[in-house]
Amino acid sequence: MGKIKSKLIKRTAKSLIEKGVEFVDSFEKNKRILGKNMPSTKVRNQLAGYISRLKTQEKQTQQKKLLIK
């Protein structure tokens, strides 16, 4: 299967990031940050994975900007 995430996962991840929750680019650490507050472990794992992918992409774009300057 592909890496397509549902609107629920994307919307929830963006709202958590906007609220100021500090996430990192590690799946395991993000999973611990989300904790047991999620309705199911599947949703928690999908959120942790999506957020870690967003943070990795963000980190790469920042490095590219630094190299261009």
TILUM-55688 format. One record per residue (C-alpha): residue number from 0; residue in one letter; x, y, z. Coordinates in nm, 4 decimals. Layout:
[rec NUM; "a"; [X; Y; Z]]
...
***
This chain:
[rec 0; "m"; [0.0000; 0.0000; 0.0000]]
[rec 1; "g"; [0.1012; 0.3581; -0.0482]]
[rec 2; "k"; [0.1771; 0.6320; 0.1984]]
[rec 3; "i"; [-0.1555; 0.8133; 0.1559]]
[rec 4; "k"; [-0.2920; 0.9409; 0.4873]]
[rec 5; "s"; [-0.6528; 1.0277; 0.5557]]
[rec 6; "k"; [-0.7792; 1.3801; 0.6070]]
[rec 7; "l"; [-0.8353; 1.3020; 0.9742]]
[rec 8; "i"; [-0.4666; 1.2196; 1.0281]]
[rec 9; "k"; [-0.3429; 1.5249; 0.8356]]
[rec 10; "r"; [-0.5877; 1.7642; 1.0024]]
[rec 11; "t"; [-0.5150; 1.6336; 1.3520]]
[rec 12; "a"; [-0.1383; 1.6453; 1.2997]]
[rec 13; "k"; [-0.1491; 2.0042; 1.1761]]
[rec 14; "s"; [-0.3684; 2.1135; 1.4658]]
[rec 15; "l"; [-0.1350; 1.9493; 1.7205]]
[rec 16; "i"; [0.1669; 2.1195; 1.5643]]
[rec 17; "e"; [-0.0126; 2.4568; 1.5635]]
[rec 18; "k"; [-0.1046; 2.4151; 1.9313]]
[rec 19; "g"; [0.2656; 2.4155; 2.0108]]
[rec 20; "v"; [0.3267; 2.0519; 2.0952]]
[rec 21; "e"; [0.6975; 1.9906; 2.0411]]
[rec 22; "f"; [0.7508; 1.6928; 1.8125]]
[rec 23; "v"; [1.0765; 1.5539; 1.6739]]
[rec 24; "d"; [1.1672; 1.3560; 1.3637]]
[rec 25; "s"; [1.1694; 1.0236; 1.5520]]
[rec 26; "f"; [0.8648; 0.7957; 1.5316]]
[rec 27; "e"; [0.9241; 0.6387; 1.8732]]
[rec 28; "k"; [0.9578; 0.9733; 2.0524]]
[rec 29; "n"; [0.6478; 1.1116; 1.8818]]
[rec 30; "k"; [0.4579; 0.7987; 1.9814]]
[rec 31; "r"; [0.5537; 0.8566; 2.3448]]
[rec 32; "i"; [0.4566; 1.2248; 2.3220]]
[rec 33; "l"; [0.1112; 1.1336; 2.1946]]
[rec 34; "g"; [0.0837; 0.8773; 2.4718]]
[rec 35; "k"; [-0.2399; 0.7055; 2.5514]]
[rec 36; "n"; [-0.4580; 1.0089; 2.4759]]
[rec 37; "m"; [-0.5395; 0.8790; 2.1298]]
[rec 38; "p"; [-0.8604; 0.6841; 2.0643]]
[rec 39; "s"; [-0.6710; 0.3854; 1.9265]]
[rec 40; "t"; [-0.3165; 0.2676; 1.8832]]
[rec 41; "k"; [-0.3575; 0.2609; 1.5050]]
[rec 42; "v"; [-0.4481; 0.6306; 1.4962]]
[rec 43; "r"; [-0.1655; 0.7127; 1.7382]]
[rec 44; "n"; [0.0883; 0.5289; 1.5237]]
[rec 45; "q"; [-0.0364; 0.6902; 1.2027]]
[rec 46; "l"; [-0.0162; 1.0350; 1.3619]]
[rec 47; "a"; [0.3324; 0.9712; 1.4999]]
[rec 48; "g"; [0.4546; 0.8483; 1.1617]]
[rec 49; "y"; [0.3009; 1.1369; 0.9686]]
[rec 50; "i"; [0.4372; 1.3963; 1.2105]]
[rec 51; "s"; [0.7852; 1.2454; 1.1989]]
[rec 52; "r"; [0.7740; 1.2576; 0.8181]]
[rec 53; "l"; [0.6656; 1.6242; 0.8283]]
[rec 54; "k"; [0.9462; 1.7114; 1.0686]]
[rec 55; "t"; [1.2031; 1.5315; 0.8522]]
[rec 56; "q"; [1.0847; 1.7196; 0.5438]]
[rec 57; "e"; [1.0949; 2.0475; 0.7366]]
[rec 58; "k"; [1.4510; 1.9752; 0.8499]]
[rec 59; "q"; [1.5613; 1.8971; 0.4915]]
[rec 60; "t"; [1.4111; 2.2184; 0.3498]]
[rec 61; "q"; [1.5897; 2.4216; 0.6189]]
[rec 62; "q"; [1.9203; 2.2579; 0.5271]]
[rec 63; "k"; [1.8636; 2.3295; 0.1590]]
[rec 64; "k"; [1.7942; 2.6956; 0.2387]]
[rec 65; "l"; [2.1188; 2.7173; 0.4329]]
[rec 66; "l"; [2.3146; 2.5654; 0.1455]]
[rec 67; "i"; [2.1669; 2.8104; -0.1043]]
[rec 68; "k"; [2.2728; 3.1118; 0.1036]]
***
